Structures are given as structure tokens and as C-alpha cells.
Amino acid sequence: MKKLRVLLIGAAFSADLHSEGYSRIMDKVQIVGICDRDLDRVAALAERYGFRGYEAYTDIDTAIGECHCDVVDICMPNFLHYQVAMKALHAGFDIICEKPLATKVEDAQDMVDTAHRLGRHIYYAEDWLFAPAFRKAIAIMDSGQVGKPLYIRARESHCGSHSPFAQKIEYCGGGCMIHLGVHPVGFLLALKDNRWTELVAMTSGGGDTNLVHSQMEGEDWAGAFLRFADGTYAALEANYVTTGGMEDVLDIYCEKGCIHVDLSFAGPVKVFSIDGLDYTVEKAEITTGWSRPAVDEKYNLGYCGEIDHFVDCALAGKDAQVGLRGRDGLETLKVIHLIYQSAKEGKHIRNREQEEQNEV
Ligand SMILES: NC(=O)c1ccc[n+]([C@@H]2O[C@H](COP(=O)([O-])OP(=O)(O)OC[C@H]3O[C@@H](n4cnc5c(N)ncnc54)[C@H](O)[C@@H]3O)[C@@H](O)[C@H]2O)c1
């Protein structure tokens, strides 16, 4: 069977998440290159996941120019997504791109247009759509057994990004809304086929007006209300003021029932440790006392399913499912930017194009 040849660009946090996914499907994937300016990270990543026979690169241009791959997987800070994607697309490769698709809407639009023109695919890495518990919630909702969804509340939050690039708007594109809120926004848009009609938002504003992270240019708290073409309301939230580990929460209120999913602290294992464990859950500050160490965290957060889906699609030369295509990353970024506009200008924003379609 033909294996998909993958060039990983970046060998740190998100590359680790993707590598867990690749390592489980090595019958259909070959990691042919890993690029990071820190070669120790490259070696450590390869060692951790048992990747052999790959080329190590420190320079992105050399990697894209020389590596014999089919797909370039971009696990780089947000501000580099655009330039790495454009290089990879022009070199004839499909790309997997971490969220957000880019920091600027015009760059994301250029990526989508370029991929379309060159007949290449963009696989947009929205892991929420592959979290098994969220998929179960979608399946129950779609079955009609709890009636029509009326109101959906979704949030991702933790104590702050580990990445130095998350501190500056120039590198990140914003604060917690673009970094974490991108998941609930992308997830909701995927459920509703991008058909939103109105939104209104508020954020902590960044810098001195932040709740905790005054050194951060972007906001550390953000909330938005959206309405969709089918009448469903949604409340979406992201924040960097959550202690005790990352929270990924989804509540769906329907006509004849409700569904609650909490991916955080949901594991069946309970531990009490006086000295503390090596690791419990993503972004937990301490591990002493009582904890619920995550079981197969990367699988349960959706990373393995997402990578498996992308590999199958790339091998078949197909687009990804709704929510995971380049154009879905673009729509998500547009909504994030409108959330920022709404918060900054205190403005209720209507999606006239969608409202007109509704009237037809
Ligand atoms: N889906 C998720 O849940 C999730 C989680 C974390 C991060 N992410 C996304 O993944 C992307 C990467 O984030 P991360 O946390 O892995 O970042 P990171 O800061 O941990 O790692 C970035 C890596 O890129 C390397 N690098 C930076 N500039 C380089 C250059 N010019 N040439 C070569 N190497 C360079 C650095 O050495 C570092 O190893 C971001 O877009 C982020 O939003 C997604």
C-alpha cells in the first residue's frame, strides 16, 4: 500500500500532538522530514514516536525544497502559517495547517484561493471535531432523540499559552479568542455549515485591561453570542484565567433534552499523591493532592482521529469533511475577527449575506 509521505514543520507542542496520531497509523504514513531550528527537538520528537529514516532540517525553505513528501504539516507559530503554507502549496504539496489558519483574513483567503488554483488541499486541524465525546454528542443530537437544538454553549480555557509567540498580537493574531476560542467557533460553524446570522462580543481588551495577563497584548478573556440561520443561539467563550488544567466544555440544550460534555477532568482514574505526578492533564499547574490524570489525552481531545482523517483524505486526493477544509479555517478566522470588531466597537454585527439567503 502507498504510504503518505509527511514533512513535519515544527517539532514542539503541536508537532507532538500530530505525531501521536501518525505513530498509530504507520502502516499508511511515513515521516520523511522534520524541520525545526532546534535540532534537539527534532531528535527528541523522532525518538519519542519511533520515527526512523527521516531527514532533519533547520531551514524551512530547504526542507520544502528538498524533501520528497506529499504533505507538509505546519506546526509553526500562527504568524508563520501563511508563508510556510504558500511555499508548500507552490512547491506542489497538500498542507495540514494548525489553527488558526492564519493571523489575517486576507492571508487565509490567499491560502484558500491559491490551493484552489493549484488543485491542492488544505487540511485545517480542528481537533474538536474528532474528540470522541463531542462526536457522540453530535450523533445524539443528529439522531433527533433530544429534539431540535435551541442553544449551545461551548468554551475552551486554561491558564495561558506556553508559547512565547502567544504574547504578541503580531505573532498570534489576538489573545485567547483566536488561540482557544477558535475551537468552539470552528466547531459550531461546522455544525451549522458556516450559516451564522448575527453576533455580539466582549473581551478583556488586552494589556492593562486584562484580568490577569497584563503583559499580554491580546485579551485574556473573551465571550461571544452567535445566532445561526436555523435559529439556534450559541454562547462561546475562551479565557486564560482558568487554573487547574485545560477546560473543554460543550452544553447543548434541545427541545426534548440536553447534552453535557466536559472533556476536562473526565477520566475514570483518581489519584492522591503527596509528592505529585509527572503529568496529569494539559496545563495543570500542580499535580499534588487529588487529581484525575487524563487517560489517552491526545486521542480523547481528537488529535489522533483528525490526523487519521487527513491521511486518508490526502491518500485519496479528497477534501476533508466539513469543518476541516481550508475554507472552514477561513470562515472561522473571519468570525474571530468579527468578534474582535464587535468587542472593540461595541457593535452588534449581522451577516447580511446569510440573512438574504434565508429570505430567499
Ligand atoms: N490544536 C490544538 O489544540 C493546538 C495546541 C497547541 C498549539 N496549536 C497550534 O500549533 C501551532 C504551533 O504551536 P506550538 O504550541 O507547537 O508552538 P511552539 O512555540 O511550541 O513550537 C514552535 C516550534 O517552531 C520552531 N520554529 C519557530 N520558528 C521557526 C523557524 N523560522 N524555522 C524553524 N523552526 C521554527 C520553534 O523552534 C518551535 O520548536 C500554533 O499555530 C498553535 O496555535 C494547536
Ligand as a Chemical Component Dictionary entry (heavy atoms), coordinates in Angstrom:
data_LIG
# 
_chem_comp.id                   LIG 
_chem_comp.type                 NON-POLYMER 
_chem_comp.pdbx_formal_charge   0 
_chem_comp.three_letter_code    LIG 
# 
loop_
_chem_comp_atom.comp_id 
_chem_comp_atom.atom_id 
_chem_comp_atom.alt_atom_id 
_chem_comp_atom.type_symbol 
_chem_comp_atom.charge 
_chem_comp_atom.model_Cartn_x 
_chem_comp_atom.model_Cartn_y 
_chem_comp_atom.model_Cartn_z 
_chem_comp_atom.pdbx_ordinal 
LIG N1  N1  N 0  -4.988 22.204 18.107 1  
LIG C1  C1  C 0  -4.520 22.487 19.290 2  
LIG O1  O1  O 0  -5.113 22.186 20.300 3  
LIG C2  C2  C 0  -3.204 23.200 19.397 4  
LIG C3  C3  C 0  -2.490 23.149 20.590 5  
LIG C4  C4  C 0  -1.286 23.861 20.652 6  
LIG C5  C5  C 0  -0.849 24.587 19.570 7  
LIG N2  N2  N 1  -1.590 24.632 18.432 8  
LIG C6  C6  C 0  -1.141 25.425 17.276 9  
LIG O2  O2  O 0  0.045  24.860 16.763 10 
LIG C7  C7  C 0  0.887  25.878 16.245 11 
LIG C8  C8  C 0  2.269  25.740 16.845 12 
LIG O3  O3  O 0  2.153  25.905 18.220 13 
LIG P1  P1  P 0  3.134  25.185 19.216 14 
LIG O4  O4  O 0  2.497  25.314 20.540 15 
LIG O5  O5  O -1 3.518  23.845 18.701 16 
LIG O6  O6  O 0  4.346  26.201 19.128 17 
LIG P2  P2  P 0  5.708  26.128 19.852 18 
LIG O7  O7  O 0  6.095  27.533 20.115 19 
LIG O8  O8  O 0  5.621  25.129 20.974 20 
LIG O9  O9  O 0  6.663  25.494 18.720 21 
LIG C9  C9  C 0  7.011  26.093 17.560 22 
LIG C10 C10 C 0  8.279  25.412 17.020 23 
LIG O10 O10 O 0  8.597  26.060 15.816 24 
LIG C11 C11 C 0  10.002 26.283 15.782 25 
LIG N3  N3  N 0  10.227 27.434 14.930 26 
LIG C12 C12 C 0  9.717  28.692 15.095 27 
LIG N4  N4  N 0  10.130 29.481 14.082 28 
LIG C13 C13 C 0  10.880 28.723 13.258 29 
LIG C14 C14 C 0  11.543 28.959 12.028 30 
LIG N5  N5  N 0  11.531 30.141 11.429 31 
LIG N6  N6  N 0  12.220 27.936 11.459 32 
LIG C15 C15 C 0  12.271 26.724 12.042 33 
LIG N7  N7  N 0  11.634 26.434 13.199 34 
LIG C16 C16 C 0  10.951 27.421 13.801 35 
LIG C17 C17 C 0  10.405 26.508 17.219 36 
LIG O11 O11 O 0  11.779 26.174 17.403 37 
LIG C18 C18 C 0  9.467  25.552 17.965 38 
LIG O12 O12 O 0  10.061 24.285 18.175 39 
LIG C19 C19 C 0  0.229  27.206 16.581 40 
LIG O13 O13 O 0  -0.409 27.679 15.421 41 
LIG C20 C20 C 0  -0.804 26.855 17.635 42 
LIG O14 O14 O 0  -1.948 27.684 17.577 43 
LIG C21 C21 C 0  -2.728 23.929 18.328 44 
# 
loop_
_chem_comp_bond.comp_id 
_chem_comp_bond.atom_id_1 
_chem_comp_bond.atom_id_2 
_chem_comp_bond.value_order 
_chem_comp_bond.pdbx_ordinal 
LIG N1  C1  SING 1  
LIG C1  O1  DOUB 2  
LIG C1  C2  SING 3  
LIG C2  C3  SING 4  
LIG C2  C21 DOUB 5  
LIG C3  C4  DOUB 6  
LIG C4  C5  SING 7  
LIG C5  N2  DOUB 8  
LIG N2  C6  SING 9  
LIG N2  C21 SING 10 
LIG C6  O2  SING 11 
LIG C6  C20 SING 12 
LIG O2  C7  SING 13 
LIG C7  C8  SING 14 
LIG C7  C19 SING 15 
LIG C8  O3  SING 16 
LIG O3  P1  SING 17 
LIG P1  O4  DOUB 18 
LIG P1  O5  SING 19 
LIG P1  O6  SING 20 
LIG O6  P2  SING 21 
LIG P2  O7  DOUB 22 
LIG P2  O8  SING 23 
LIG P2  O9  SING 24 
LIG O9  C9  SING 25 
LIG C9  C10 SING 26 
LIG C10 O10 SING 27 
LIG C10 C18 SING 28 
LIG O10 C11 SING 29 
LIG C11 N3  SING 30 
LIG C11 C17 SING 31 
LIG N3  C12 SING 32 
LIG N3  C16 SING 33 
LIG C12 N4  DOUB 34 
LIG N4  C13 SING 35 
LIG C13 C14 SING 36 
LIG C13 C16 DOUB 37 
LIG C14 N5  SING 38 
LIG C14 N6  DOUB 39 
LIG N6  C15 SING 40 
LIG C15 N7  DOUB 41 
LIG N7  C16 SING 42 
LIG C17 O11 SING 43 
LIG C17 C18 SING 44 
LIG C18 O12 SING 45 
LIG C19 O13 SING 46 
LIG C19 C20 SING 47 
LIG C20 O14 SING 48 
# 
